[in-house]
């Protein structure tokens, strides 16, 4: 019976994310916020605090490897679909402003996060402690591209999307530098070389992909059902290569595959076939799984104050940094 538990989990996730999504939409908030809230409510952040009786435990959700893997496919499909609906010319036009938004949006959170860490331990010193403070700032540099593409779809959204993509790459570079300074076995130049090679790989795949899909359309135009299958293979393949070989997030590889498909003759048709899969199953599971992973351990009042200030600094530094870049 336990082997079929995932069916109950998925049904509960889909129902709860839809209900909370409708509630957040009435409050003029993105529906993904409702999905996150649903995950938190059914996850350990809430029910572990309530200490439910043992006989109720089988009826409530816990993060599982299956849900984690399914949610990973979900975010890959989200980014793949985002790439298929992205106008490459508008993204290029937003490149300069996106770079400035990303650059200052990384530097300001990095500095303010490190400053906050120093303020909570001003009397302590040492190179390792300084790196810990810098690492706190590094955490704040990250931007969730998947949430960006799910909540924004406009000219301003394209600038934010360009900034978020650049932000992810810059965040990876900053994280690599910080970990290497801490003595980890990481070669900064090798990581930078892999990032450059990844974009060369994307350019090659774009050339081959567009040529290949154009040739396939001219020869097998009647077999339309094959196009989404081949496109999904390209998406998963580029996501795997990005993460495993080049050390770049798999979602960047998936987004790149989507942009390639968007420039093929059947791009719009392929995108239309992925929308129901993303809406009905993968997107709700991805955002709910984020909430399911939230855990709130016992904390002292100092940690509570630090956590609150960290959230304030995280939001404020992004508003200030990205706002200055956009200005």
C-alpha positions in Angstrom: 0.0 0.0 0.0 2.9 2.4 0.8 4.1 2.1 -2.8 1.0 3.9 -4.0 1.3 6.7 -1.4 2.7 9.1 -4.1 -0.8 9.1 -5.8 -2.3 10.6 -2.6 0.5 13.1 -2.2 0.1 14.4 -5.8 -3.7 14.6 -5.5 -3.4 16.6 -2.3 -0.7 18.9 -3.7 -2.7 19.7 -6.9 -5.9 20.4 -4.9 -4.3 22.5 -2.2 -2.1 24.5 -4.6 -5.1 25.4 -6.7 -7.2 26.4 -3.7 -4.5 28.6 -2.2 -3.6 29.9 -5.6 -7.1 31.2 -6.1 -7.0 32.8 -2.7 -3.7 34.6 -3.4 -5.0 35.7 -6.8 -7.9 37.4 -5.1 -5.4 39.3 -3.0 -3.7 40.4 -6.2 -0.7 38.2 -5.6 0.8 35.6 -8.0 -0.7 32.1 -7.7 2.7 30.6 -7.2 2.6 32.3 -3.7 -0.4 30.2 -2.9 1.4 27.0 -4.0 4.3 27.9 -1.8 1.9 28.5 1.2 0.2 25.1 0.5 3.6 23.4 0.7 4.5 25.1 3.9 1.1 24.2 5.5 1.3 20.6 4.6 5.1 20.3 5.2 7.2 20.0 8.4 7.3 23.7 9.0 3.7 23.5 10.3 2.7 20.0 11.2 6.0 19.2 13.0 5.3 22.2 15.2 1.8 21.0 16.0 3.1 17.5 17.0 0.2 15.6 15.4 -0.7 12.2 16.9 1.1 9.2 15.3 -2.1 7.8 13.8 -2.6 10.9 11.7 0.9 11.0 10.3 0.2 8.8 7.2 -2.4 11.4 6.0 0.1 14.3 5.8 2.8 15.1 3.3 6.5 14.6 3.7 9.2 15.5 1.1 10.2 12.4 -0.8 12.8 11.6 -3.4 10.0 11.1 -5.9 8.5 14.5 -5.3 11.9 16.1 -5.4 12.7 14.5 -8.7 9.3 15.4 -10.2 9.7 19.0 -9.0 13.1 19.2 -10.6 11.5 18.1 -13.9 8.8 20.7 -13.2 11.3 23.6 -12.9 13.1 22.4 -16.0 9.8 22.4 -18.0 8.9 25.9 -16.6 12.2 27.3 -17.9 11.9 25.4 -21.1 8.5 26.9 -21.7 9.8 30.3 -20.7 12.5 30.0 -23.4 9.9 29.0 -26.0 7.9 32.2 -25.3 10.9 34.5 -25.1 11.5 36.9 -28.0 15.2 36.7 -28.5 15.4 40.2 -30.0 13.7 41.8 -27.0 16.0 39.8 -24.7 19.0 41.2 -26.6 17.6 44.7 -26.3 17.3 44.2 -22.6 20.8 42.8 -22.3 22.5 46.1 -21.4 20.0 47.2 -18.8 19.7 43.6 -17.6 23.4 43.4 -17.0 23.4 46.6 -15.0 20.5 45.4 -12.9 22.2 42.1 -12.3 25.6 43.6 -11.5 24.4 46.1 -8.9 21.8 43.7 -7.8 24.6 41.3 -6.8 27.0 43.8 -5.3 24.6 45.5 -3.0 23.2 42.3 -1.4 26.7 40.9 -1.1 27.9 44.0 0.8 24.9 44.5 3.0 24.7 40.7 3.8 28.3 40.7 4.9 27.8 43.9 6.9 24.8 42.3 8.7 26.9 39.3 9.7 29.7 41.6 11.0 27.2 43.6 13.1 26.1 40.4 14.9 29.7 39.5 15.8 31.7 42.7 15.9 34.1 41.5 18.6 35.2 38.4 16.8 37.8 38.3 14.1 39.8 36.0 11.9 39.9 35.2 8.2 37.4 32.3 8.5 34.8 34.6 10.2 35.2 37.2 7.5 34.6 34.6 4.9 31.5 33.5 6.8 30.2 37.1 6.7 30.9 37.2 2.9 29.1 33.9 2.5 26.0 35.4 4.1 26.1 38.1 1.5 26.7 35.6 -1.3 23.5 33.8 -0.3 21.5 37.0 -0.9 22.9 37.4 -4.4 20.8 34.5 -5.8 17.7 35.2 -7.8 15.0 32.5 -8.6 14.7 32.6 -12.4 11.8 30.1 -12.3 9.6 32.4 -10.1 10.5 35.4 -12.2 9.3 33.7 -15.5 6.2 32.4 -13.8 5.1 35.8 -12.4 6.2 38.3 -15.1 5.4 38.5 -18.8 6.1 42.0 -20.2 8.7 44.3 -21.6 9.8 45.1 -18.0 9.6 41.3 -17.3 12.1 40.7 -20.2 14.6 43.1 -18.5 14.1 41.3 -15.2 14.5 37.9 -16.9 17.7 39.0 -18.5 18.9 40.3 -15.2 17.9 37.1 -13.4 19.8 34.9 -15.9 22.9 37.0 -15.7 22.4 37.1 -11.9 22.5 33.3 -11.7 25.8 33.2 -13.6 27.4 36.0 -11.6 26.1 34.3 -8.4 27.8 31.1 -9.4 31.1 33.0 -10.0 30.9 34.8 -6.6 30.1 31.5 -4.8 33.1 29.9 -6.5 35.4 32.7 -5.4 34.2 32.6 -1.8 34.5 28.8 -1.5 37.9 28.9 -3.1 39.1 31.5 -0.6 37.8 29.2 2.2 40.3 26.6 1.1 37.9 24.4 -0.9 39.4 22.4 -3.8 37.9 24.8 -6.4 39.7 26.3 -9.4 38.2 29.7 -10.2 39.7 29.9 -13.7 38.4 26.5 -14.5 34.9 27.4 -13.4 35.0 30.6 -15.5 36.3 28.6 -18.5 33.4 26.2 -18.1 30.9 29.0 -18.1 32.4 30.5 -21.3 32.4 27.0 -22.9 28.8 26.5 -21.9 27.7 29.5 -23.9 29.8 28.3 -26.9 28.0 24.9 -26.5 24.6 26.7 -26.5 25.6 28.6 -29.7 26.6 25.3 -31.4 23.4 23.6 -30.3 21.4 26.6 -31.5 22.9 26.3 -35.0 22.5 22.5 -35.1 19.0 22.5 -33.5 17.5 25.1 -35.8 19.0 23.4 -38.9 17.9 20.0 -37.7 14.3 20.9 -36.9 14.0 22.8 -40.2 15.2 19.8 -42.1 12.9 17.5 -40.1 9.9 19.7 -40.8 10.6 19.7 -44.5 10.8 15.9 -44.6 8.3 14.8 -42.0 5.9 17.7 -41.8 2.8 15.4 -41.3 4.1 13.7 -38.1 3.6 16.7 -35.8 3.5 14.6 -32.7 7.2 13.9 -33.0 8.2 17.5 -32.7 7.4 17.9 -29.0 9.1 14.6 -28.2 12.3 15.7 -30.0 12.1 19.1 -28.3 11.8 17.6 -24.9 14.8 15.3 -25.5 16.8 18.5 -26.5 15.6 20.2 -23.3 16.6 17.3 -20.9 19.8 16.8 -22.7 20.9 20.4 -22.5 19.8 20.6 -18.9 21.9 17.5 -18.1 25.0 18.8 -19.9 24.7 22.2 -18.3 24.6 20.8 -14.8 26.9 17.8 -15.1 29.6 18.9 -17.5 29.7 22.7 -17.3 28.6 23.2 -13.7 25.9 25.7 -14.7 22.3 25.3 -13.3 20.2 22.8 -15.3 17.5 25.4 -15.6 19.8 27.6 -17.7 20.3 24.7 -20.1 16.6 24.1 -20.3 15.9 27.8 -20.9 18.5 27.9 -23.7 16.9 24.8 -25.3 13.5 26.7 -25.2 15.0 29.7 -26.9 16.4 27.4 -29.6 13.0 25.7 -30.1 11.3 29.2 -30.3 13.4 29.9 -33.4 12.3 26.7 -35.2 9.4 26.5 -37.6 7.2 24.5 -35.1 8.1 26.5 -32.0 4.6 27.8 -31.3 3.1 24.3 -31.8 5.6 22.7 -29.5 5.0 25.3 -26.8 1.2 24.7 -27.0 1.8 21.0 -26.2 3.9 21.7 -23.1 1.5 24.3 -21.5 -1.1 21.7 -20.2 1.7 19.5 -18.8 3.2 22.4 -16.9 -0.1 23.8 -15.6 -1.8 20.6 -14.6 1.1 18.8 -12.9 4.7 20.0 -12.9 4.4 23.6 -11.9 2.2 23.1 -8.8 4.4 20.2 -7.6 7.6 22.3 -8.0 6.4 25.3 -6.0 4.6 23.1 -3.4 7.8 21.0 -2.9 9.7 24.2 -2.1 7.3 24.8 0.8 7.5 21.1 1.8 11.3 21.5 2.3 10.8 24.4 4.7 11.7 23.4 8.3 11.7 25.7 11.3 14.0 24.4 14.1 14.1 25.7 17.7 15.9 29.1 17.7 17.1 31.5 20.3 15.9 35.1 20.2 19.2 36.2 18.7 18.8 33.9 15.8 15.1 35.0 15.4 16.2 38.7 15.3 19.0 37.8 12.8 16.6 35.9 10.6 14.1 38.8 10.5 16.9 41.3 9.7 18.3 38.9 7.1 14.9 38.8 5.3 14.7 42.6 5.5 18.2 43.0 4.1 17.6 40.4 1.4 14.5 42.3 0.1 15.8 45.8 0.7 19.2 45.1 -0.9 17.6 43.7 -4.1 15.2 46.6 -4.3 18.0 49.1 -3.9 20.6 47.3 -6.0 18.3 46.3 -8.9 16.5 49.7 -8.7 19.8 51.6 -9.1 20.7 49.4 -12.0 17.3 49.9 -13.7 17.6 53.7 -13.0 
